[in-house]
Amino acid sequence: MITINIYYKGKNGSARRFAEEMENSGTAEAIRAEEGNIRYEYFYPRNDCETVLLIDAWEDQAALDAHHASLMMQTIVALREKYDLHMTVERYVSSNGEQPDEKSFIRE
């Protein structure tokens, strides 16, 4: 699995308006329905009203590549331009077969 954290940064609430338009327009839901998408969710940091975090997870690189090649990306890029957003990206790849970190501190 590939997880990508995208921090959208804007001014005067533009990052939140971007996330709201992604949700209200149905674009985010359409991405969630794409083959290989595992998670597509927006979060707002309590201490930074000008940043929105997107957690975006895909089954594998092929699914992510298909998403990036889709017409959906044109919509996303246009909205990022509309709201004049800047991005910071973190990428994580899950290891198959490895033991997870100690979980004794996690309450499930």
Biopython code that builds the backbone (N, CA, C, O; Angstrom):
import numpy as np
from Bio.PDB.StructureBuilder import StructureBuilder

atoms = [
    (1, "MET", "N", (0.838, -1.169, 0.000)),
    (1, "MET", "CA", (0.000, 0.000, 0.000)),
    (1, "MET", "C", (0.888, 1.239, 0.000)),
    (1, "MET", "O", (1.947, 1.263, 0.628)),
    (2, "ILE", "N", (0.441, 2.259, -0.710)),
    (2, "ILE", "CA", (1.137, 3.539, -0.754)),
    (2, "ILE", "C", (0.227, 4.583, -0.117)),
    (2, "ILE", "O", (-0.927, 4.738, -0.516)),
    (3, "THR", "N", (0.750, 5.292, 0.868)),
    (3, "THR", "CA", (0.005, 6.365, 1.515)),
    (3, "THR", "C", (0.725, 7.667, 1.243)),
    (3, "THR", "O", (1.941, 7.772, 1.404)),
    (4, "ILE", "N", (-0.050, 8.660, 0.825)),
    (4, "ILE", "CA", (0.502, 9.967, 0.523)),
    (4, "ILE", "C", (-0.212, 10.994, 1.389)),
    (4, "ILE", "O", (-1.439, 11.094, 1.368)),
    (5, "ASN", "N", (0.559, 11.749, 2.144)),
    (5, "ASN", "CA", (0.030, 12.869, 2.913)),
    (5, "ASN", "C", (0.344, 14.136, 2.132)),
    (5, "ASN", "O", (1.508, 14.439, 1.868)),
    (6, "ILE", "N", (-0.690, 14.871, 1.767)),
    (6, "ILE", "CA", (-0.510, 16.125, 1.053)),
    (6, "ILE", "C", (-1.006, 17.253, 1.946)),
    (6, "ILE", "O", (-2.166, 17.271, 2.358)),
    (7, "TYR", "N", (-0.125, 18.181, 2.234)),
    (7, "TYR", "CA", (-0.474, 19.357, 3.014)),
    (7, "TYR", "C", (-0.727, 20.500, 2.034)),
    (7, "TYR", "O", (0.203, 21.007, 1.408)),
    (8, "TYR", "N", (-1.985, 20.898, 1.908)),
    (8, "TYR", "CA", (-2.352, 22.032, 1.063)),
    (8, "TYR", "C", (-2.302, 23.287, 1.914)),
    (8, "TYR", "O", (-2.915, 23.349, 2.979)),
    (9, "LYS", "N", (-1.568, 24.293, 1.439)),
    (9, "LYS", "CA", (-1.448, 25.554, 2.179)),
    (9, "LYS", "C", (-1.935, 26.688, 1.293)),
    (9, "LYS", "O", (-1.605, 26.772, 0.110)),
    (10, "GLY", "N", (-2.734, 27.560, 1.906)),
    (10, "GLY", "CA", (-3.258, 28.701, 1.178)),
    (10, "GLY", "C", (-3.330, 29.911, 2.077)),
    (10, "GLY", "O", (-2.677, 29.974, 3.118)),
    (11, "LYS", "N", (-4.137, 30.875, 1.655)),
    (11, "LYS", "CA", (-4.331, 32.102, 2.426)),
    (11, "LYS", "C", (-5.817, 32.388, 2.548)),
    (11, "LYS", "O", (-6.604, 32.053, 1.663)),
    (12, "ASN", "N", (-6.185, 33.008, 3.649)),
    (12, "ASN", "CA", (-7.564, 33.447, 3.873)),
    (12, "ASN", "C", (-8.589, 32.324, 3.732)),
    (12, "ASN", "O", (-9.682, 32.534, 3.206)),
    (13, "GLY", "N", (-8.225, 31.128, 4.207)),
    (13, "GLY", "CA", (-9.157, 29.997, 4.189)),
    (13, "GLY", "C", (-9.272, 29.275, 2.872)),
    (13, "GLY", "O", (-10.159, 28.437, 2.712)),
    (14, "SER", "N", (-8.394, 29.572, 1.906)),
    (14, "SER", "CA", (-8.522, 28.963, 0.575)),
    (14, "SER", "C", (-8.320, 27.452, 0.584)),
    (14, "SER", "O", (-8.949, 26.751, -0.209)),
    (15, "ALA", "N", (-7.467, 26.936, 1.451)),
    (15, "ALA", "CA", (-7.244, 25.479, 1.486)),
    (15, "ALA", "C", (-8.513, 24.757, 1.941)),
    (15, "ALA", "O", (-8.866, 23.709, 1.401)),
    (16, "ARG", "N", (-9.186, 25.321, 2.924)),
    (16, "ARG", "CA", (-10.440, 24.706, 3.387)),
    (16, "ARG", "C", (-11.533, 24.820, 2.326)),
    (16, "ARG", "O", (-12.320, 23.892, 2.143)),
    (17, "ARG", "N", (-11.582, 25.948, 1.631)),
    (17, "ARG", "CA", (-12.580, 26.086, 0.561)),
    (17, "ARG", "C", (-12.311, 25.088, -0.560)),
    (17, "ARG", "O", (-13.247, 24.560, -1.159)),
    (18, "PHE", "N", (-11.028, 24.826, -0.848)),
    (18, "PHE", "CA", (-10.655, 23.816, -1.840)),
    (18, "PHE", "C", (-11.195, 22.448, -1.424)),
    (18, "PHE", "O", (-11.844, 21.766, -2.217)),
    (19, "ALA", "N", (-10.923, 22.047, -0.173)),
    (19, "ALA", "CA", (-11.384, 20.741, 0.308)),
    (19, "ALA", "C", (-12.905, 20.657, 0.279)),
    (19, "ALA", "O", (-13.466, 19.624, -0.084)),
    (20, "GLU", "N", (-13.567, 21.735, 0.659)),
    (20, "GLU", "CA", (-15.033, 21.752, 0.623)),
    (20, "GLU", "C", (-15.556, 21.599, -0.801)),
    (20, "GLU", "O", (-16.531, 20.882, -1.026)),
    (21, "GLU", "N", (-14.922, 22.261, -1.760)),
    (21, "GLU", "CA", (-15.363, 22.118, -3.150)),
    (21, "GLU", "C", (-15.083, 20.715, -3.671)),
    (21, "GLU", "O", (-15.894, 20.162, -4.415)),
    (22, "MET", "N", (-13.957, 20.135, -3.296)),
    (22, "MET", "CA", (-13.662, 18.750, -3.695)),
    (22, "MET", "C", (-14.758, 17.817, -3.195)),
    (22, "MET", "O", (-15.191, 16.924, -3.923)),
    (23, "GLU", "N", (-15.209, 18.016, -1.958)),
    (23, "GLU", "CA", (-16.262, 17.173, -1.388)),
    (23, "GLU", "C", (-17.632, 17.492, -1.982)),
    (23, "GLU", "O", (-18.349, 16.586, -2.407)),
    (24, "ASN", "N", (-17.997, 18.772, -2.014)),
    (24, "ASN", "CA", (-19.333, 19.168, -2.455)),
    (24, "ASN", "C", (-19.580, 18.920, -3.939)),
    (24, "ASN", "O", (-20.720, 18.700, -4.349)),
    (25, "SER", "N", (-18.519, 18.953, -4.747)),
    (25, "SER", "CA", (-18.664, 18.739, -6.189)),
    (25, "SER", "C", (-18.751, 17.259, -6.560)),
    (25, "SER", "O", (-19.093, 16.912, -7.691)),
    (26, "GLY", "N", (-18.435, 16.382, -5.586)),
    (26, "GLY", "CA", (-18.433, 14.950, -5.854)),
    (26, "GLY", "C", (-17.094, 14.428, -6.356)),
    (26, "GLY", "O", (-16.941, 13.231, -6.599)),
    (27, "THR", "N", (-16.127, 15.325, -6.511)),
    (27, "THR", "CA", (-14.812, 14.918, -7.012)),
    (27, "THR", "C", (-14.124, 13.964, -6.042)),
    (27, "THR", "O", (-13.578, 12.944, -6.461)),
    (28, "ALA", "N", (-14.145, 14.280, -4.766)),
    (28, "ALA", "CA", (-13.506, 13.405, -3.778)),
    (28, "ALA", "C", (-14.171, 12.036, -3.760)),
    (28, "ALA", "O", (-13.488, 11.015, -3.676)),
    (29, "GLU", "N", (-15.483, 12.009, -3.838)),
    (29, "GLU", "CA", (-16.198, 10.721, -3.838)),
    (29, "GLU", "C", (-15.853, 9.914, -5.085)),
    (29, "GLU", "O", (-15.727, 8.692, -5.011)),
    (30, "ALA", "N", (-15.701, 10.569, -6.213)),
    (30, "ALA", "CA", (-15.322, 9.872, -7.450)),
    (30, "ALA", "C", (-13.922, 9.273, -7.321)),
    (30, "ALA", "O", (-13.668, 8.179, -7.825)),
    (31, "ILE", "N", (-13.022, 9.977, -6.655)),
    (31, "ILE", "CA", (-11.676, 9.442, -6.435)),
    (31, "ILE", "C", (-11.743, 8.229, -5.523)),
    (31, "ILE", "O", (-11.060, 7.232, -5.759)),
    (32, "ARG", "N", (-12.564, 8.310, -4.481)),
    (32, "ARG", "CA", (-12.723, 7.160, -3.577)),
    (32, "ARG", "C", (-13.247, 5.929, -4.313)),
    (32, "ARG", "O", (-12.977, 4.800, -3.905)),
    (33, "ALA", "N", (-13.987, 6.141, -5.384)),
    (33, "ALA", "CA", (-14.561, 5.027, -6.151)),
    (33, "ALA", "C", (-13.591, 4.467, -7.194)),
    (33, "ALA", "O", (-13.875, 3.439, -7.809)),
    (34, "GLU", "N", (-12.460, 5.124, -7.398)),
    (34, "GLU", "CA", (-11.491, 4.638, -8.377)),
    (34, "GLU", "C", (-10.907, 3.301, -7.919)),
    (34, "GLU", "O", (-10.716, 3.061, -6.727)),
    (35, "GLU", "N", (-10.633, 2.455, -8.882)),
    (35, "GLU", "CA", (-10.051, 1.151, -8.579)),
    (35, "GLU", "C", (-8.698, 1.337, -7.893)),
    (35, "GLU", "O", (-7.839, 2.073, -8.379)),
    (36, "GLY", "N", (-8.524, 0.668, -6.774)),
    (36, "GLY", "CA", (-7.265, 0.712, -6.047)),
    (36, "GLY", "C", (-7.187, 1.777, -4.973)),
    (36, "GLY", "O", (-6.218, 1.806, -4.216)),
    (37, "ASN", "N", (-8.190, 2.663, -4.882)),
    (37, "ASN", "CA", (-8.162, 3.667, -3.816)),
    (37, "ASN", "C", (-8.597, 3.031, -2.511)),
    (37, "ASN", "O", (-9.605, 2.326, -2.456)),
    (38, "ILE", "N", (-7.837, 3.282, -1.467)),
    (38, "ILE", "CA", (-8.130, 2.751, -0.141)),
    (38, "ILE", "C", (-8.647, 3.852, 0.780)),
    (38, "ILE", "O", (-9.527, 3.614, 1.608)),
    (39, "ARG", "N", (-8.104, 5.049, 0.635)),
    (39, "ARG", "CA", (-8.494, 6.148, 1.523)),
    (39, "ARG", "C", (-8.273, 7.476, 0.817)),
    (39, "ARG", "O", (-7.286, 7.662, 0.106)),
    (40, "TYR", "N", (-9.201, 8.390, 1.024)),
    (40, "TYR", "CA", (-9.086, 9.743, 0.493)),
    (40, "TYR", "C", (-9.868, 10.638, 1.441)),
    (40, "TYR", "O", (-11.083, 10.786, 1.306)),
    (41, "GLU", "N", (-9.160, 11.242, 2.413)),
    (41, "GLU", "CA", (-9.822, 12.012, 3.453)),
    (41, "GLU", "C", (-9.064, 13.291, 3.768)),
    (41, "GLU", "O", (-7.833, 13.320, 3.796)),
    (42, "TYR", "N", (-9.831, 14.348, 4.005)),
    (42, "TYR", "CA", (-9.269, 15.639, 4.383)),
    (42, "TYR", "C", (-9.360, 15.843, 5.894)),
    (42, "TYR", "O", (-10.332, 15.436, 6.531)),
    (43, "PHE", "N", (-8.330, 16.482, 6.457)),
    (43, "PHE", "CA", (-8.272, 16.800, 7.877)),
    (43, "PHE", "C", (-7.780, 18.238, 8.040)),
    (43, "PHE", "O", (-7.018, 18.751, 7.221)),
    (44, "TYR", "N", (-8.234, 18.866, 9.113)),
    (44, "TYR", "CA", (-7.836, 20.242, 9.410)),
    (44, "TYR", "C", (-7.031, 20.295, 10.693)),
    (44, "TYR", "O", (-7.540, 19.889, 11.737)),
    (45, "PRO", "N", (-5.785, 20.783, 10.662)),
    (45, "PRO", "CA", (-5.006, 20.932, 11.889)),
    (45, "PRO", "C", (-5.640, 21.976, 12.807)),
    (45, "PRO", "O", (-6.087, 23.026, 12.347)),
    (46, "ARG", "N", (-5.676, 21.689, 14.073)),
    (46, "ARG", "CA", (-6.264, 22.620, 15.052)),
    (46, "ARG", "C", (-5.487, 23.921, 15.145)),
    (46, "ARG", "O", (-6.069, 24.982, 15.375)),
    (47, "ASN", "N", (-4.190, 23.846, 14.969)),
    (47, "ASN", "CA", (-3.351, 25.022, 15.201)),
    (47, "ASN", "C", (-2.941, 25.750, 13.922)),
    (47, "ASN", "O", (-2.085, 26.632, 13.973)),
    (48, "ASP", "N", (-3.531, 25.403, 12.776)),
    (48, "ASP", "CA", (-3.149, 26.041, 11.510)),
    (48, "ASP", "C", (-4.369, 26.095, 10.593)),
    (48, "ASP", "O", (-4.660, 25.133, 9.883)),
    (49, "CYS", "N", (-5.074, 27.214, 10.609)),
    (49, "CYS", "CA", (-6.312, 27.317, 9.830)),
    (49, "CYS", "C", (-6.058, 27.519, 8.340)),
    (49, "CYS", "O", (-7.011, 27.563, 7.562)),
    (50, "GLU", "N", (-4.803, 27.642, 7.925)),
    (50, "GLU", "CA", (-4.485, 27.835, 6.512)),
    (50, "GLU", "C", (-3.951, 26.566, 5.846)),
    (50, "GLU", "O", (-3.481, 26.617, 4.709)),
    (51, "THR", "N", (-4.020, 25.434, 6.541)),
    (51, "THR", "CA", (-3.522, 24.166, 6.004)),
    (51, "THR", "C", (-4.614, 23.108, 6.075)),
    (51, "THR", "O", (-5.388, 23.051, 7.031)),
    (52, "VAL", "N", (-4.658, 22.281, 5.050)),
    (52, "VAL", "CA", (-5.524, 21.105, 5.017)),
    (52, "VAL", "C", (-4.638, 19.911, 4.707)),
    (52, "VAL", "O", (-3.792, 19.971, 3.815)),
    (53, "LEU", "N", (-4.832, 18.836, 5.442)),
    (53, "LEU", "CA", (-4.097, 17.592, 5.205)),
    (53, "LEU", "C", (-5.001, 16.621, 4.460)),
    (53, "LEU", "O", (-6.120, 16.346, 4.892)),
    (54, "LEU", "N", (-4.513, 16.106, 3.345)),
    (54, "LEU", "CA", (-5.184, 15.027, 2.624)),
    (54, "LEU", "C", (-4.399, 13.750, 2.864)),
    (54, "LEU", "O", (-3.197, 13.694, 2.605)),
    (55, "ILE", "N", (-5.081, 12.721, 3.362)),
    (55, "ILE", "CA", (-4.474, 11.394, 3.457)),
    (55, "ILE", "C", (-5.061, 10.577, 2.317)),
    (55, "ILE", "O", (-6.269, 10.346, 2.255)),
    (56, "ASP", "N", (-4.191, 10.148, 1.423)),
    (56, "ASP", "CA", (-4.564, 9.507, 0.162)),
    (56, "ASP", "C", (-3.820, 8.172, 0.091)),
    (56, "ASP", "O", (-2.590, 8.163, 0.048)),
    (57, "ALA", "N", (-4.533, 7.053, 0.078)),
    (57, "ALA", "CA", (-3.875, 5.742, 0.084)),
    (57, "ALA", "C", (-4.358, 4.903, -1.100)),
    (57, "ALA", "O", (-5.532, 4.931, -1.469)),
    (58, "TRP", "N", (-3.417, 4.157, -1.681)),
    (58, "TRP", "CA", (-3.676, 3.341, -2.871)),
    (58, "TRP", "C", (-3.102, 1.950, -2.680)),
    (58, "TRP", "O", (-2.124, 1.767, -1.955)),
    (59, "GLU", "N", (-3.709, 0.977, -3.327)),
    (59, "GLU", "CA", (-3.253, -0.421, -3.205)),
    (59, "GLU", "C", (-1.812, -0.598, -3.651)),
    (59, "GLU", "O", (-1.042, -1.316, -3.014)),
    (60, "ASP", "N", (-1.450, 0.060, -4.750)),
    (60, "ASP", "CA", (-0.110, -0.119, -5.298)),
    (60, "ASP", "C", (0.210, 1.027, -6.257)),
    (60, "ASP", "O", (-0.622, 1.903, -6.493)),
    (61, "GLN", "N", (1.422, 1.009, -6.805)),
    (61, "GLN", "CA", (1.864, 2.072, -7.708)),
    (61, "GLN", "C", (1.033, 2.106, -8.986)),
    (61, "GLN", "O", (0.778, 3.184, -9.522)),
    (62, "ALA", "N", (0.607, 0.953, -9.480)),
    (62, "ALA", "CA", (-0.206, 0.914, -10.703)),
    (62, "ALA", "C", (-1.529, 1.660, -10.508)),
    (62, "ALA", "O", (-1.965, 2.390, -11.398)),
    (63, "ALA", "N", (-2.161, 1.482, -9.365)),
    (63, "ALA", "CA", (-3.415, 2.187, -9.083)),
    (63, "ALA", "C", (-3.173, 3.693, -8.982)),
    (63, "ALA", "O", (-3.966, 4.486, -9.490)),
    (64, "LEU", "N", (-2.096, 4.080, -8.336)),
    (64, "LEU", "CA", (-1.759, 5.498, -8.209)),
    (64, "LEU", "C", (-1.441, 6.105, -9.577)),
    (64, "LEU", "O", (-1.865, 7.220, -9.882)),
    (65, "ASP", "N", (-0.689, 5.362, -10.399)),
    (65, "ASP", "CA", (-0.371, 5.840, -11.752)),
    (65, "ASP", "C", (-1.637, 6.025, -12.583)),
    (65, "ASP", "O", (-1.754, 7.000, -13.325)),
    (66, "ALA", "N", (-2.584, 5.096, -12.465)),
    (66, "ALA", "CA", (-3.852, 5.211, -13.203)),
    (66, "ALA", "C", (-4.617, 6.452, -12.752)),
    (66, "ALA", "O", (-5.201, 7.160, -13.573)),
    (67, "HIS", "N", (-4.610, 6.711, -11.458)),
    (67, "HIS", "CA", (-5.262, 7.918, -10.931)),
    (67, "HIS", "C", (-4.603, 9.172, -11.500)),
    (67, "HIS", "O", (-5.294, 10.091, -11.937)),
    (68, "HIS", "N", (-3.277, 9.213, -11.496)),
    (68, "HIS", "CA", (-2.557, 10.380, -12.007)),
    (68, "HIS", "C", (-2.776, 10.582, -13.504)),
    (68, "HIS", "O", (-2.685, 11.709, -13.991)),
    (69, "ALA", "N", (-3.062, 9.514, -14.238)),
    (69, "ALA", "CA", (-3.302, 9.613, -15.683)),
    (69, "ALA", "C", (-4.763, 9.899, -16.019)),
    (69, "ALA", "O", (-5.099, 10.114, -17.183)),
    (70, "SER", "N", (-5.628, 9.903, -15.013)),
    (70, "SER", "CA", (-7.061, 10.071, -15.262)),
    (70, "SER", "C", (-7.421, 11.541, -15.495)),
    (70, "SER", "O", (-6.658, 12.447, -15.158)),
    (71, "LEU", "N", (-8.592, 11.749, -16.075)),
    (71, "LEU", "CA", (-9.110, 13.106, -16.275)),
    (71, "LEU", "C", (-9.375, 13.797, -14.940)),
    (71, "LEU", "O", (-9.429, 15.025, -14.872)),
    (72, "MET", "N", (-9.539, 13.013, -13.891)),
    (72, "MET", "CA", (-9.777, 13.556, -12.562)),
    (72, "MET", "C", (-8.652, 14.498, -12.146)),
    (72, "MET", "O", (-8.893, 15.484, -11.449)),
    (73, "MET", "N", (-7.432, 14.201, -12.568)),
    (73, "MET", "CA", (-6.295, 15.042, -12.184)),
    (73, "MET", "C", (-6.421, 16.446, -12.758)),
    (73, "MET", "O", (-5.988, 17.410, -12.127)),
    (74, "GLN", "N", (-7.007, 16.578, -13.943)),
    (74, "GLN", "CA", (-7.205, 17.911, -14.519)),
    (74, "GLN", "C", (-8.125, 18.744, -13.630)),
    (74, "GLN", "O", (-7.903, 19.940, -13.442)),
    (75, "THR", "N", (-9.148, 18.108, -13.092)),
    (75, "THR", "CA", (-10.072, 18.787, -12.181)),
    (75, "THR", "C", (-9.345, 19.226, -10.917)),
    (75, "THR", "O", (-9.509, 20.359, -10.462)),
    (76, "ILE", "N", (-8.544, 18.329, -10.353)),
    (76, "ILE", "CA", (-7.814, 18.638, -9.120)),
    (76, "ILE", "C", (-6.825, 19.776, -9.356)),
    (76, "ILE", "O", (-6.748, 20.705, -8.553)),
    (77, "VAL", "N", (-6.077, 19.710, -10.439)),
    (77, "VAL", "CA", (-5.089, 20.750, -10.742)),
    (77, "VAL", "C", (-5.784, 22.095, -10.939)),
    (77, "VAL", "O", (-5.296, 23.116, -10.456)),
    (78, "ALA", "N", (-6.908, 22.110, -11.636)),
    (78, "ALA", "CA", (-7.648, 23.358, -11.852)),
    (78, "ALA", "C", (-8.120, 23.952, -10.530)),
    (78, "ALA", "O", (-8.058, 25.167, -10.339)),
    (79, "LEU", "N", (-8.590, 23.106, -9.621)),
    (79, "LEU", "CA", (-9.032, 23.601, -8.319)),
    (79, "LEU", "C", (-7.859, 24.099, -7.478)),
    (79, "LEU", "O", (-7.987, 25.096, -6.768)),
    (80, "ARG", "N", (-6.727, 23.419, -7.553)),
    (80, "ARG", "CA", (-5.551, 23.901, -6.814)),
    (80, "ARG", "C", (-5.141, 25.286, -7.320)),
    (80, "ARG", "O", (-4.780, 26.158, -6.530)),
    (81, "GLU", "N", (-5.200, 25.481, -8.639)),
    (81, "GLU", "CA", (-4.876, 26.782, -9.224)),
    (81, "GLU", "C", (-5.908, 27.828, -8.803)),
    (81, "GLU", "O", (-5.549, 28.947, -8.435)),
    (82, "LYS", "N", (-7.175, 27.465, -8.857)),
    (82, "LYS", "CA", (-8.258, 28.379, -8.481)),
    (82, "LYS", "C", (-8.044, 28.938, -7.081)),
    (82, "LYS", "O", (-8.255, 30.127, -6.842)),
    (83, "TYR", "N", (-7.624, 28.074, -6.154)),
    (83, "TYR", "CA", (-7.444, 28.478, -4.762)),
    (83, "TYR", "C", (-5.998, 28.862, -4.434)),
    (83, "TYR", "O", (-5.681, 29.136, -3.276)),
    (84, "ASP", "N", (-5.120, 28.884, -5.444)),
    (84, "ASP", "CA", (-3.723, 29.292, -5.298)),
    (84, "ASP", "C", (-3.035, 28.556, -4.149)),
    (84, "ASP", "O", (-2.476, 29.177, -3.246)),
    (85, "LEU", "N", (-3.085, 27.229, -4.197)),
    (85, "LEU", "CA", (-2.543, 26.402, -3.124)),
    (85, "LEU", "C", (-1.117, 25.960, -3.413)),
    (85, "LEU", "O", (-0.721, 25.773, -4.563)),
    (86, "HIS", "N", (-0.365, 25.800, -2.342)),
    (86, "HIS", "CA", (0.983, 25.242, -2.408)),
    (86, "HIS", "C", (0.961, 23.947, -1.604)),
    (86, "HIS", "O", (0.177, 23.803, -0.666)),
    (87, "MET", "N", (1.821, 23.011, -1.975)),
    (87, "MET", "CA", (1.735, 21.678, -1.395)),
    (87, "MET", "C", (3.081, 21.208, -0.853)),
    (87, "MET", "O", (4.145, 21.538, -1.375)),
    (88, "THR", "N", (2.986, 20.428, 0.212)),
    (88, "THR", "CA", (4.098, 19.642, 0.729)),
    (88, "THR", "C", (3.613, 18.203, 0.743)),
    (88, "THR", "O", (2.491, 17.928, 1.171)),
    (89, "VAL", "N", (4.454, 17.277, 0.276)),
    (89, "VAL", "CA", (4.017, 15.891, 0.103)),
    (89, "VAL", "C", (4.945, 14.950, 0.861)),
    (89, "VAL", "O", (6.169, 15.081, 0.815)),
    (90, "GLU", "N", (4.326, 13.989, 1.565)),
    (90, "GLU", "CA", (5.046, 12.892, 2.221)),
    (90, "GLU", "C", (4.507, 11.592, 1.635)),
    (90, "GLU", "O", (3.300, 11.443, 1.445)),
    (91, "ARG", "N", (5.399, 10.660, 1.350)),
    (91, "ARG", "CA", (4.995, 9.391, 0.740)),
    (91, "ARG", "C", (5.510, 8.243, 1.601)),
    (91, "ARG", "O", (6.671, 8.217, 2.008)),
    (92, "TYR", "N", (4.607, 7.288, 1.868)),
    (92, "TYR", "CA", (4.945, 6.128, 2.692)),
    (92, "TYR", "C", (4.540, 4.866, 1.949)),
    (92, "TYR", "O", (3.451, 4.798, 1.380)),
    (93, "VAL", "N", (5.407, 3.876, 1.952)),
    (93, "VAL", "CA", (5.119, 2.592, 1.326)),
    (93, "VAL", "C", (5.123, 1.534, 2.415)),
    (93, "VAL", "O", (6.102, 1.388, 3.147)),
    (94, "SER", "N", (4.025, 0.796, 2.519)),
    (94, "SER", "CA", (3.931, -0.262, 3.525)),
    (94, "SER", "C", (4.802, -1.431, 3.119)),
    (94, "SER", "O", (4.892, -1.775, 1.940)),
    (95, "SER", "N", (5.443, -2.037, 4.101)),
    (95, "SER", "CA", (6.278, -3.206, 3.866)),
    (95, "SER", "C", (5.429, -4.457, 4.016)),
    (95, "SER", "O", (4.680, -4.594, 4.984)),
    (96, "ASN", "N", (5.545, -5.357, 3.073)),
    (96, "ASN", "CA", (4.818, -6.622, 3.146)),
    (96, "ASN", "C", (5.639, -7.639, 3.922)),
    (96, "ASN", "O", (6.840, -7.787, 3.697)),
    (97, "GLY", "N", (4.984, -8.330, 4.827)),
    (97, "GLY", "CA", (5.633, -9.425, 5.529)),
    (97, "GLY", "C", (6.415, -9.028, 6.762)),
    (97, "GLY", "O", (6.845, -9.899, 7.518)),
    (98, "GLU", "N", (6.610, -7.741, 6.988)),
    (98, "GLU", "CA", (7.350, -7.326, 8.173)),
    (98, "GLU", "C", (6.411, -7.234, 9.366)),
    (98, "GLU", "O", (5.222, -6.958, 9.209)),
    (99, "GLN", "N", (6.941, -7.462, 10.537)),
    (99, "GLN", "CA", (6.163, -7.357, 11.766)),
    (99, "GLN", "C", (5.926, -5.884, 12.080)),
    (99, "GLN", "O", (6.838, -5.069, 11.936)),
    (100, "PRO", "N", (4.724, -5.533, 12.504)),
    (100, "PRO", "CA", (4.467, -4.144, 12.889)),
    (100, "PRO", "C", (5.230, -3.777, 14.145)),
    (100, "PRO", "O", (5.681, -4.645, 14.892)),
    (101, "ASP", "N", (5.368, -2.486, 14.367)),
    (101, "ASP", "CA", (6.004, -2.004, 15.591)),
    (101, "ASP", "C", (5.231, -2.489, 16.803)),
    (101, "ASP", "O", (4.074, -2.898, 16.699)),
    (102, "GLU", "N", (5.875, -2.439, 17.935)),
    (102, "GLU", "CA", (5.255, -2.842, 19.192)),
    (102, "GLU", "C", (3.913, -2.142, 19.358)),
    (102, "GLU", "O", (3.831, -0.918, 19.251)),
    (103, "LYS", "N", (2.866, -2.910, 19.616)),
    (103, "LYS", "CA", (1.525, -2.354, 19.744)),
    (103, "LYS", "C", (1.019, -2.348, 21.184)),
    (103, "LYS", "O", (-0.159, -2.075, 21.413)),
    (104, "SER", "N", (1.864, -2.637, 22.142)),
    (104, "SER", "CA", (1.393, -2.727, 23.518)),
    (104, "SER", "C", (0.854, -1.407, 24.035)),
    (104, "SER", "O", (0.096, -1.392, 25.005)),
    (105, "PHE", "N", (1.223, -0.314, 23.418)),
    (105, "PHE", "CA", (0.780, 0.996, 23.877)),
    (105, "PHE", "C", (-0.506, 1.443, 23.184)),
    (105, "PHE", "O", (-1.046, 2.493, 23.534)),
    (106, "ILE", "N", (-1.013, 0.680, 22.211)),
    (106, "ILE", "CA", (-2.197, 1.057, 21.451)),
    (106, "ILE", "C", (-3.434, 0.415, 22.043)),
    (106, "ILE", "O", (-3.475, -0.795, 22.266)),
    (107, "ARG", "N", (-4.422, 1.219, 22.289)),
    (107, "ARG", "CA", (-5.706, 0.714, 22.807)),
    (107, "ARG", "C", (-6.647, 0.559, 21.626)),
    (107, "ARG", "O", (-6.967, 1.541, 20.956)),
    (108, "GLU", "N", (-7.092, -0.656, 21.363)),
    (108, "GLU", "CA", (-7.988, -0.921, 20.236)),
    (108, "GLU", "C", (-9.407, -1.088, 20.693)),
    (108, "GLU", "O", (-10.296, -1.318, 19.873)),
]
sb = StructureBuilder()
sb.init_structure("model")
sb.init_model(0)
sb.init_chain("A")
sb.init_seg("    ")
for serial, (resi, resn, name, xyz) in enumerate(atoms, 1):
    if name == "N":
        sb.init_residue(resn, " ", resi, " ")
    sb.init_atom(name, np.array(xyz, "f"), 0.0, 1.0, " ", f" {name:<3s}", serial, name[0])
structure = sb.get_structure()
